[in-house]
Amino acid sequence: MNIAELFFPTGDNATSALLLHTVTPKTVNRNSPYDVEIHATNTSSGTLQNVIVGLESSSNMRVASSTPAAQQGPDGTPQWALGDLGPGKTQIIRLRASSEQVGTAGNCLSASYNNQLCATLQVVEPNLTLTKKATQQALLCDDIVLQYEVCNPGTGIARGVRIVDELPQGLTVNGSRSINIDVGDLGPGACKPFNLIAKAGAVGRYESAAKATSGELSADSAKTTTVITQPVLAISSDCTETAFVGRTITYRFTVENTGTAPSTNTIVSGELPSGTELRSASDSGAANGRTVVWNVGTLAPGASKTVNAVVTPSGIGRYTMGASVIGNCAARAAANCTTNVVGIAAIQLEVIDTDDPVEVGQTTTYTIEVLNEGSADDTNIRIVCELPEQEQFVAAGGETNATVNGRVVTFAPLPKLAAGATARWQVTVRATASGDVRFKTILKSDQMKSPAEETEPTNLYE
């Protein structure tokens, strides 16, 4: 076989990229067909584009057919368009030819390729979506959770993404209404969540929507609503204004929820007055030292509950019991009630004559004794004595001075007679005639609703 080769386009392997070589038989018979191969090899490390091999001329060689088939070039000569040829790849063109004359035969080939520099870029479209969630209902003392999630459902990177939210008046995060979250870059299909804790300054309804931005891109969230409620507790007291010593005192406390939310874990605490002893407590009230505690539990808005404590005071005095109520998220409220414990004055009047019977012309003395058997002072004690006709006034004495008007002896008022104390007065008379007579004493005081009367019989004789 004969082999001829040439590097294109310079003829030098170092500066060329395409090698053509032909393979032909050394000898052939006239008019007998023979095979010719044309090898096109890419000697470079890159792809050769639009490779074309052309048959420029031939001498004593008639081509009958080729694989691949030839195409007619611009100048009418055959050419083969091999397309792109990868690095190190070889494409073979097989010819079927014959020669009509004895002598020599041959052909001349040309080769070309047309590489293009092609640059590509990716066209993308980032996008933004933003969702916002917030605690729907909470107490004033509760945390409000704000949840944001920004996503990029597009095909490119969303750069410099930010989330902004201007909270309604009364709702703050770290003391500020303005939320500005630096999200940074968000790749295709990526999402970033953010949670913030907000506080409400008052009960009410709070609504707002957030916005996410990235350059000219923006996305708005749906508006969220948070309703803030609060239990508000009030307490009032009731007790007897005045009670007598030895009796019990009942203190009543009524708690009411005037707020907009249930008051849970509602506790009423009452402090027993000094000098009293707890007798009983309603609603399972339990004593802890001098404190009585009632667990009211949950108190719905508008609901109320009354509890009471019954105590025994140790004596006369002023007794005040205070109570307070507190519940979950409810401010403390307090009230108190005072009872004045007073004593009862109980006066006993007794009149005794020292001599009985009494001879006419002789004297006898009536002793008037007043005893306060009660538990309170009696005041302004007044004694008036009425002598019978058969007796004549001689003298009077005792706790207070006396004045005489005919047969009536009036003692000056005694300002006070303490509980358990006794006061005495004496009236001395002379018998002037015989008879079964009655010495009458009348007692009045501030604490007595009606006068007390006592008569002492005396037998006067001659």
C-alpha positions as CSV (number, residue, x, y, z in Angstrom):
1,M,0.0,0.0,0.0
2,N,1.1,3.6,-0.6
3,I,0.5,6.1,2.2
4,A,0.7,9.9,1.8
5,E,0.0,12.4,4.6
6,L,-0.2,16.1,5.3
7,F,-0.9,18.3,8.4
8,F,-3.4,21.1,7.9
9,P,-3.4,24.0,7.9
10,T,0.4,24.6,8.1
11,G,1.9,21.3,7.1
12,D,3.7,21.2,10.5
13,N,2.3,18.9,13.2
14,A,3.2,21.5,16.0
15,T,1.1,24.2,14.4
16,S,-1.6,22.1,12.8
17,A,-4.7,20.3,14.2
18,L,-5.9,18.1,11.3
19,L,-3.9,15.2,9.7
20,L,-5.0,13.8,6.3
21,H,-3.4,10.7,4.9
22,T,-4.4,8.5,2.0
23,V,-4.0,4.8,1.6
24,T,-3.8,3.4,-2.0
25,P,-2.6,0.1,-3.6
26,K,0.9,0.3,-5.0
27,T,-0.3,-1.1,-8.3
28,V,-3.7,-1.7,-10.0
29,N,-4.9,-3.2,-13.2
30,R,-6.3,-0.9,-15.9
31,N,-10.0,-0.6,-15.8
32,S,-10.2,-2.8,-12.6
33,P,-11.8,-1.2,-9.5
34,Y,-9.7,-0.7,-6.4
35,D,-10.2,0.9,-3.0
36,V,-8.8,4.2,-1.7
37,E,-9.0,5.3,2.0
38,I,-8.8,8.9,3.1
39,H,-8.1,9.3,6.9
40,A,-8.9,12.6,8.7
41,T,-7.5,12.7,12.2
42,N,-7.9,15.4,14.9
43,T,-4.5,15.8,16.5
44,S,-5.5,18.6,18.8
45,S,-7.0,18.5,22.4
46,G,-10.1,20.4,21.3
47,T,-13.0,19.6,19.0
48,L,-12.6,20.6,15.3
49,Q,-15.9,22.0,14.0
50,N,-17.3,21.7,10.5
51,V,-14.4,19.5,9.1
52,I,-14.5,19.3,5.2
53,V,-12.3,17.2,3.0
54,G,-12.3,18.1,-0.7
55,L,-11.1,16.3,-3.8
56,E,-9.3,19.2,-5.6
57,S,-8.1,17.2,-8.6
58,S,-7.4,13.7,-9.8
59,S,-5.3,12.1,-12.6
60,N,-6.2,8.9,-14.3
61,M,-8.6,8.1,-11.3
62,R,-12.3,7.9,-11.8
63,V,-14.3,7.7,-8.5
64,A,-17.3,5.5,-8.9
65,S,-18.6,5.8,-5.3
66,S,-17.7,6.8,-1.7
67,T,-18.7,6.1,1.8
68,P,-19.8,8.5,3.1
69,A,-21.2,9.9,-0.2
70,A,-19.6,13.0,-1.6
71,Q,-21.3,16.3,-2.0
72,Q,-20.6,18.8,-4.8
73,G,-18.5,21.7,-3.6
74,P,-18.9,25.4,-4.7
75,D,-16.5,24.8,-7.6
76,G,-18.2,21.6,-8.6
77,T,-15.5,19.3,-7.1
78,P,-16.5,16.5,-4.7
79,Q,-16.2,17.1,-1.0
80,W,-17.1,15.3,2.2
81,A,-18.5,17.3,5.2
82,L,-17.5,15.3,8.2
83,G,-19.0,17.6,10.8
84,D,-17.3,17.9,14.2
85,L,-14.3,15.8,15.0
86,G,-13.4,15.2,18.6
87,P,-9.9,15.3,20.1
88,G,-7.8,12.3,18.7
89,K,-10.7,11.0,16.6
90,T,-10.3,9.8,13.1
91,Q,-13.0,9.7,10.3
92,I,-12.3,7.4,7.2
93,I,-13.6,8.1,3.7
94,R,-13.7,5.0,1.5
95,L,-13.6,5.5,-2.3
96,R,-14.2,2.9,-5.0
97,A,-12.1,4.0,-8.1
98,S,-10.6,2.7,-11.4
99,S,-8.0,3.9,-13.8
100,E,-8.4,3.7,-17.6
101,Q,-4.8,4.3,-18.7
102,V,-1.6,2.5,-18.1
103,G,0.8,4.7,-16.2
104,T,0.3,6.6,-13.0
105,A,-2.8,7.7,-11.3
106,G,-3.4,10.0,-8.2
107,N,-5.5,12.7,-6.6
108,C,-5.0,15.9,-4.7
109,L,-7.0,16.6,-1.4
110,S,-7.7,19.7,0.6
111,A,-9.0,19.9,4.2
112,S,-10.5,22.7,6.3
113,Y,-12.3,23.2,9.6
114,N,-14.2,26.2,10.9
115,N,-14.0,26.5,14.7
116,Q,-16.2,29.0,16.4
117,L,-15.8,30.4,19.9
118,C,-19.1,30.0,21.5
119,A,-19.9,31.4,25.0
120,T,-23.1,30.5,26.9
121,L,-24.7,32.0,30.0
122,Q,-27.5,30.7,32.1
123,V,-30.7,32.8,32.2
124,V,-32.4,32.4,35.6
125,E,-35.4,33.9,37.3
126,P,-35.3,34.1,41.1
127,N,-38.6,34.5,43.0
128,L,-39.7,35.2,46.5
129,T,-42.6,34.0,48.7
130,L,-43.2,35.0,52.3
131,T,-45.4,33.4,55.0
132,K,-46.1,34.9,58.4
133,K,-47.7,33.2,61.3
134,A,-48.6,34.7,64.7
135,T,-50.1,33.4,68.0
136,Q,-53.8,33.8,67.4
137,Q,-54.9,34.4,71.0
138,A,-52.9,35.0,74.1
139,L,-53.1,36.6,77.5
140,L,-51.5,40.0,78.1
141,C,-48.6,38.4,80.1
142,D,-47.9,35.7,77.5
143,D,-45.3,35.7,74.7
144,I,-46.5,36.2,71.2
145,V,-44.6,34.1,68.7
146,L,-44.1,35.6,65.3
147,Q,-43.0,33.1,62.6
148,Y,-41.6,34.1,59.2
149,E,-40.5,31.9,56.4
150,V,-39.1,33.3,53.1
151,C,-38.5,31.0,50.2
152,N,-37.0,31.3,46.7
153,P,-39.1,29.0,44.4
154,G,-37.3,30.5,41.3
155,T,-34.2,29.3,39.3
156,G,-31.6,31.9,40.4
157,I,-30.1,33.2,43.6
158,A,-32.1,36.0,45.3
159,R,-29.5,38.2,46.7
160,G,-29.6,40.5,49.8
161,V,-33.0,39.3,50.9
162,R,-34.6,41.2,53.8
163,I,-37.9,40.8,55.8
164,V,-39.6,43.9,57.1
165,D,-42.7,44.2,59.3
166,E,-44.1,47.3,60.9
167,L,-46.0,45.9,63.9
168,P,-49.2,47.6,65.0
169,Q,-49.2,50.2,67.9
170,G,-48.8,48.4,71.2
171,L,-47.0,45.3,69.9
172,T,-43.2,45.3,70.1
173,V,-40.2,43.0,69.7
174,N,-37.3,44.0,72.1
175,G,-39.1,47.3,72.6
176,S,-39.4,48.2,68.9
177,R,-42.3,48.0,66.4
178,S,-40.0,47.8,63.4
179,I,-38.8,44.4,62.3
180,N,-35.9,44.2,59.8
181,I,-34.4,40.8,59.3
182,D,-31.2,40.4,57.1
183,V,-31.8,37.1,55.4
184,G,-28.8,37.3,53.1
185,D,-28.7,35.3,49.8
186,L,-31.3,32.7,49.1
187,G,-30.5,30.0,46.5
188,P,-33.0,28.4,44.2
189,G,-35.5,26.3,46.1
190,A,-34.1,27.4,49.5
191,C,-36.2,28.6,52.5
192,K,-35.2,30.3,55.7
193,P,-37.4,30.4,58.8
194,F,-37.2,33.1,61.6
195,N,-39.0,33.1,64.9
196,L,-39.4,36.3,67.0
197,I,-41.0,36.9,70.4
198,A,-43.3,39.9,70.7
199,K,-45.0,41.5,73.7
200,A,-48.4,43.3,73.8
201,G,-48.8,46.4,75.9
202,A,-52.6,46.2,76.2
203,V,-55.5,44.0,75.5
204,G,-56.9,44.3,72.0
205,R,-56.6,43.1,68.4
206,Y,-53.3,43.3,66.6
207,E,-53.0,42.9,62.8
208,S,-50.1,43.3,60.4
209,A,-48.5,41.8,57.2
210,A,-44.8,41.5,56.4
211,K,-42.8,42.0,53.2
212,A,-39.7,40.3,51.8
213,T,-37.5,42.1,49.3
214,S,-34.5,41.3,47.1
215,G,-33.6,44.2,44.7
216,E,-36.7,44.7,42.6
217,L,-38.2,41.5,43.8
218,S,-40.8,41.6,46.7
219,A,-43.3,39.4,48.3
220,D,-46.1,40.2,50.8
221,S,-47.3,37.8,53.5
222,A,-50.9,37.4,54.4
223,K,-52.1,39.6,57.3
224,T,-52.0,37.9,60.7
225,T,-54.3,38.6,63.7
226,T,-53.6,38.3,67.4
227,V,-56.2,38.8,70.0
228,I,-54.9,39.7,73.5
229,T,-57.1,39.2,76.5
230,Q,-56.6,39.6,80.2
231,P,-58.4,38.6,83.4
232,V,-59.1,41.5,85.7
233,L,-59.9,40.6,89.3
234,A,-61.8,42.8,91.8
235,I,-62.5,42.0,95.5
236,S,-65.0,43.4,97.9
237,S,-65.6,42.8,101.6
238,D,-68.5,42.6,103.9
239,C,-68.8,42.2,107.7
240,T,-70.9,43.3,110.7
241,E,-70.0,46.8,111.7
242,T,-70.6,46.1,115.4
243,A,-70.6,42.8,117.3
244,F,-70.9,42.1,121.0
245,V,-68.1,40.5,122.8
246,G,-68.3,36.7,123.0
247,R,-70.0,36.5,119.6
248,T,-68.4,35.3,116.4
249,I,-67.6,37.6,113.4
250,T,-68.1,36.5,109.8
251,Y,-66.0,38.2,107.2
252,R,-67.1,37.7,103.6
253,F,-65.0,38.4,100.5
254,T,-66.4,38.4,97.0
255,V,-64.0,38.2,94.0
256,E,-65.1,39.0,90.5
257,N,-63.5,38.6,87.1
258,T,-64.3,41.8,85.2
259,G,-61.8,41.1,82.4
260,T,-62.0,39.4,79.0
261,A,-60.2,36.1,79.8
262,P,-60.7,33.4,82.4
263,S,-58.6,33.8,85.5
264,T,-56.9,30.5,86.2
265,N,-55.3,29.4,89.5
266,T,-57.3,32.1,91.3
267,I,-56.2,32.3,94.9
268,V,-57.8,34.3,97.7
269,S,-55.7,34.9,100.9
270,G,-57.0,36.4,104.1
271,E,-55.1,37.5,107.1
272,L,-56.8,36.8,110.4
273,P,-57.1,39.9,112.7
274,S,-54.8,39.9,115.7
275,G,-56.5,38.6,118.8
276,T,-59.0,36.3,116.9
277,E,-59.3,32.6,116.5
278,L,-60.5,30.9,113.3
279,R,-63.7,29.0,113.8
280,S,-64.4,27.9,110.2
281,A,-63.8,28.8,106.6
282,S,-66.1,28.2,103.6
283,D,-65.2,26.5,100.3
284,S,-62.4,24.4,101.8
285,G,-60.5,27.4,103.0
286,A,-57.3,26.2,104.7
287,A,-55.4,28.0,107.5
288,N,-51.6,28.4,107.2
289,G,-50.6,30.2,110.4
290,R,-52.6,33.4,110.5
291,T,-53.4,33.2,106.8
292,V,-56.6,31.6,105.3
293,V,-56.3,30.5,101.7
294,W,-59.1,29.7,99.3
295,N,-58.4,28.1,96.0
296,V,-61.1,29.4,93.7
297,G,-59.6,27.8,90.6
298,T,-60.8,29.2,87.3
299,L,-63.1,32.2,87.3
300,A,-64.7,33.0,83.9
301,P,-65.1,36.5,82.7
302,G,-68.1,38.1,84.5
303,A,-68.1,35.3,87.2
304,S,-67.8,35.9,90.9
305,K,-67.3,33.9,94.0
306,T,-67.9,34.6,97.7
307,V,-65.9,33.0,100.5
308,N,-66.1,33.7,104.2
309,A,-64.2,33.1,107.4
310,V,-65.8,33.0,110.9
311,V,-63.6,34.1,113.8
312,T,-64.0,34.5,117.5
313,P,-62.5,37.8,118.9
314,S,-60.7,37.7,122.2
315,G,-62.4,40.8,123.7
316,I,-63.6,44.3,123.1
317,G,-61.7,46.1,120.3
318,R,-61.5,46.9,116.6
319,Y,-60.8,43.9,114.4
320,T,-59.9,44.3,110.7
321,M,-59.5,41.4,108.3
322,G,-57.8,42.0,105.0
323,A,-57.9,39.7,101.9
324,S,-56.3,39.8,98.5
325,V,-56.9,37.8,95.3
326,I,-54.5,37.0,92.5
327,G,-54.7,34.8,89.4
328,N,-52.7,33.8,86.4
329,C,-51.9,37.0,84.4
330,A,-54.2,39.0,86.7
331,A,-53.1,41.9,88.9
332,R,-53.5,41.6,92.7
333,A,-56.5,43.2,94.2
334,A,-57.2,43.7,97.9
335,A,-60.0,44.7,100.3
336,N,-60.6,44.7,104.1
337,C,-63.4,45.0,106.5
338,T,-63.5,46.1,110.2
339,T,-65.8,45.1,113.0
340,N,-66.0,46.9,116.3
341,V,-66.5,44.4,119.1
342,V,-68.3,46.0,122.0
343,G,-69.4,44.8,125.4
344,I,-72.9,44.8,127.1
345,A,-73.6,46.6,130.2
346,A,-75.9,44.7,132.6
347,I,-76.9,46.6,135.7
348,Q,-78.2,45.0,138.9
349,L,-79.9,47.2,141.5
350,E,-80.3,46.1,145.1
351,V,-81.6,48.1,148.0
352,I,-81.3,46.9,151.7
353,D,-82.4,48.5,154.9
354,T,-80.0,48.1,157.8
355,D,-82.7,48.1,160.6
356,D,-86.2,46.6,160.2
357,P,-88.5,47.0,162.0
358,V,-87.9,50.5,163.1
359,E,-89.5,52.2,166.1
360,V,-91.0,55.6,165.4
361,G,-88.5,58.2,166.2
362,Q,-85.6,55.9,165.3
363,T,-83.5,55.9,162.1
364,T,-82.6,53.3,159.5
365,T,-80.3,53.4,156.6
366,Y,-81.0,52.2,153.1
367,T,-78.0,50.9,151.2
368,I,-78.3,51.2,147.4
369,E,-75.9,48.9,145.6
370,V,-75.5,49.0,141.8
371,L,-73.4,46.1,140.2
372,N,-72.4,46.1,136.5
373,E,-72.6,42.4,135.6
374,G,-72.0,43.0,131.9
375,S,-68.9,43.2,129.8
376,A,-68.9,46.9,129.0
377,D,-68.9,50.1,130.9
378,D,-72.1,51.8,131.8
379,T,-72.2,55.5,131.9
380,N,-74.1,58.4,133.4
381,I,-75.6,56.3,136.2
382,R,-78.4,58.2,137.9
383,I,-80.1,57.3,141.3
384,V,-83.3,58.8,142.5
385,C,-84.9,57.7,145.8
386,E,-88.5,58.4,146.9
387,L,-89.3,58.3,150.7
388,P,-92.7,57.2,152.0
389,E,-94.8,59.7,154.0
390,Q,-93.9,58.0,157.3
391,E,-90.2,58.7,156.8
392,Q,-88.1,61.8,157.1
393,F,-84.8,62.4,155.3
394,V,-81.8,62.5,157.7
395,A,-78.7,62.1,155.6
396,A,-77.3,60.7,152.3
397,G,-73.9,59.7,151.0
398,G,-72.0,57.3,148.7
399,E,-70.4,57.5,145.3
400,T,-71.9,60.9,144.4
401,N,-73.5,63.8,146.3
402,A,-77.2,64.1,146.8
403,T,-79.8,66.8,146.7
404,V,-83.1,66.7,148.6
405,N,-86.4,68.0,147.3
406,G,-89.1,67.2,149.8
407,R,-89.3,63.4,150.0
408,V,-87.2,63.0,146.8
409,V,-83.4,62.4,147.1
410,T,-81.5,62.8,143.8
411,F,-77.8,61.7,143.6
412,A,-75.5,63.3,141.1
413,P,-74.8,61.1,138.0
414,L,-71.9,58.6,138.3
415,P,-69.9,59.1,135.0
416,K,-68.9,55.5,134.5
417,L,-69.4,52.1,136.1
418,A,-66.9,49.6,134.7
419,A,-67.8,46.1,133.9
420,G,-67.7,44.0,137.1
421,A,-67.6,47.1,139.3
422,T,-70.0,48.0,142.2
423,A,-71.2,51.5,143.3
424,R,-73.0,52.2,146.6
425,W,-75.1,55.0,148.0
426,Q,-76.7,55.4,151.4
427,V,-79.9,57.2,152.5
428,T,-80.6,57.6,156.3
429,V,-84.2,58.3,157.3
430,R,-86.2,58.7,160.6
431,A,-89.5,56.9,161.2
432,T,-92.2,59.5,161.9
433,A,-95.3,57.3,162.0
434,S,-96.1,53.6,162.0
435,G,-96.9,51.6,159.0
436,D,-95.7,49.0,156.4
437,V,-93.9,51.4,154.1
438,R,-92.0,51.1,150.8
439,F,-88.7,52.9,150.0
440,K,-88.5,53.3,146.2
441,T,-85.2,53.6,144.2
442,I,-85.1,54.4,140.5
443,L,-82.0,53.7,138.4
444,K,-81.2,55.2,135.0
445,S,-78.1,55.0,132.7
446,D,-77.0,55.7,129.1
447,Q,-76.9,52.0,128.3
448,M,-80.3,51.1,129.9
449,K,-83.2,51.4,127.6
450,S,-85.7,51.8,130.4
451,P,-85.3,52.7,134.1
452,A,-84.9,50.0,136.8
453,E,-86.9,50.3,140.0
454,E,-86.4,48.6,143.3
455,T,-88.6,49.0,146.5
456,E,-87.5,48.0,149.9
457,P,-90.3,47.3,152.5
458,T,-89.8,48.5,156.1
459,N,-92.1,48.0,159.1
460,L,-92.4,51.1,161.2
461,Y,-94.0,50.7,164.6
462,E,-94.8,52.7,167.9
